[in-house]
Amino acid sequence: MAKIISTSCIVCQNRSDIFNSLGPEELEAVNCQRISVHYNAGEVIFKQGTPCYYFVCITSGLVKLYLENENSHNIIIGLARPVDYIFMPGAYVNYRHQFTAVACEDTTACLIESDIWHDLIKTNPNFANDFIRKMSLQSIELIDKISSITQKQVFGRMADVLIYLSKNIYFQDSFTLTLSRQDLADFSGMTKESAIRAMKKFKEDQIISLKGNNIEILNPFLLETISKNG
């Protein structure tokens, strides 16, 4: 069960750099309108279609963001790690979550009321500029994800996922995966069986080493080539 924990934005060492443009009074205003929550692995942070009243900033752990489909075939559109904030497009349109967020591992997050966020964008140009830049980067990442799923074959898509995990999530070629095999499938837009076959092929070709959830990219150049060729 999610648990509320106590901290302060003023002294927090795990806040997004988007808050660097805020003065002490503005940080205190944010601090007064947010809560810090601990989620166990597997807990839902918010669900697609539910009311959207908060912006979520991840301070520890890992969160998967995915679209829920009626046929139960989910599509992971991104991962959020410290110190990312999860952009909520619905906060500016219909006040509904457009996707679901679930903790992949034990996670802490700050939930900031959307009203204070809107006020800061109106009154602090530097904050607004940083917000728009991060929103744009997230949009580009989503476009790249759509391009990979729709234009590449199975091996190209799996190569993209492994490269993304290595460079953007774990920051090394050897890492312990906190995503399930089904998550890898949902992240690459394929069935679980196809995802497992792709991983097995990469292992047989000595592109990766795979022992349980421990993955090491042995031949990053070849993996990049497979990604480019699609």
N, C-alpha and C positions, 0 to 999 in steps of 0.2 A: 504494500500500500504506500502511496506517495506520502511523504512527510515534509512538513514545513520546517525550514531551518532558519537560523538567525545569522545575519551578516549585515554589512553596510557598504553601499556603493562608494562612499568616501575613501575607505581603506582597502577596498577589494583589489586583489592582485589578478583576478581572473575575469576582468571585464573586457568587452570588445573595444578595439581602438577607436570605434566610432564615437565613444564617449570622451575621447581626449579633447574634443573641441568644446566641451561643456565646462562652465565655471563652477565654483563651489556651491553657489546657490541653486544652480540648475541640477547639479548632481544630487543635492539634498532633496529637491523636488521629485526627482526620479526615485530616490530612495524611499520617499514617503508613499509612493504609489506603485510599489512592486513587492512581490514576495519571492523568496528563494525556496525551491522545493526539491526534495530528493525523490527520485524514481528508481525502483528496482528494475533489473533487466526484464524486458517483456511488457512493462507497464505502458499504457497508452498515455501520451502527454496531451494530445487533443485528437479528435476524430473528425474525419471528413463530413461536412454538412452541419456540424454543430456551430453554435454562436461563437464569434470571434471577438473577444474583448481585450486580448492581451498580445503583446509582442513577446516572443520567447528567446532568451539569450542563454546559450549552453555554456556552463562554466566547468563541467567535467563530464566525462563519459562519451557516448556515441549514440546518435539518434538517426533512425532511418525515416525518410519521408516518402510516402507512396500513395498512388492513386488506387482507390478501391473500385473494382469493376463488378458488375452484377454476376458475371460468370466465375467469381472468386479468383480470377487471375490478376493479381496485383502487379503494378509496375512501380518499382522504386525510382523516383525521380532525383534523388540526391541523399547525401548523408550530411549531418551537422555534427561538428566536433567543437571543442573549446578553441577559441572563444567566439564561435559563430552566433549570429542571431538568425532566427528563422523568419524570413519575410512573409507577411500575411497579405496577399493581394486582396483578400476579402475585406480587410480592415478599411479599404477605401471604396468598396463597391456595395456589397450586400451583407457585410458583417457575418459571413459564414466562412468556415475553413474549407479550402478547396482540395485539401489532401489530409492524410492521417500521419501523425508523428508518433513513433514508438521507440522507447529506449532499447538499444541493442545490448547494452551493458548498464551496470549501475551508473546513474546519471544525475547530475544536479543542474537546475536551470532557474533563471530568474524570469518571472512573469511580470511584465511591465504593462500597466494599464495604457490602452491605446490613446486616451485623451491627452496624457502628458506627452506622449510621443508626437502627436499631431501639433501640440502647442510648441514644442521645440523646433519642429520643422518650419513653423511659421515665423518664429522669432530669432532663430539662430541660423544664418546662412551657411556657415561652415558645417554645422551638423547636417543641414539639409543636403549640402553638396556631397558629404561623405556617405549619407544614406542613399542618395541616388546612384553614386558610384558603385556601392556594394550591391544594390538592387540590380544594376546593369550587369555586374559580373555574374550574379546568380542567374540572370536571364541568358547570358551567353553560355553558361555551363549547361543550362537546360536545353538550349538549342543544339549544343554538341551532343548531348545525350540522345535527343530525338534523331539527329543525323546518324548516329551510330546504330541505333535500333532499326531504323527504316532502310538504311542503305548498305549495311555490312552483313556478311554471312556470319555463321555461328562462331568461327574461330576469331574473326576480327572483332566481334562484339565482346567475347571473353577476354581477348587481349586488352581491349580498352578498359574493362573493369579492373583487371589486375594492375595495369599501369596507373589508373586513377587511385586505387587503394594504396599502392606503393608510394606515389608522389604526393598525394593530397590528404591521406588519412593517417597512414602509419609512418611516412617519411623515411622509409628504408626498404631495401629489397628483401629483407627477411622479417616476417611478422607473424603474429598469432591472430588468426582470423576470428573476429567476434560476430561474424555473419554466418548464417546457416547456408547449406547448399541451396535451399529454396530461395533464400535472399539473393544469392549470386544469380540464380535464374531470373528472378524478378528484376534484378538490376540490369541484366543484359537482354531482357526481353525475349527469353526462350523458356522452354520447358525445363523442369528439374533434370530430366533424363539427358537432355541435350547439353546442359551445363556440366553435368558429371562427365559425359563423354569428352567434352572439350578439355576439361581439366586433366582427364586421364591421358588424352593425346599429348598435351603439353608436357606431362610427366614422362611419357614414353620417349618423347623427342628430346628429353633433357633440357627443356626450356625452363621448367620449374622443378623444384623439389617439393613433394607433398607428403607430409606425415601428419595425419589427423587434421587438426586445424592450423598446423604450422606450415607456412608457405615461404619458399625462398625463390626469388627470380634468379635463375642461373645464367640466362642468356638474354639480358635486357634488349640488346641490339636486334635479335631475331624477333622478340616480342613486339618491338616497335615496328619492325618490317611487316609483320602480320597485321598489325593495327592499320598501317598505312595502306596496305593492299586490300584490306577489307575482307 
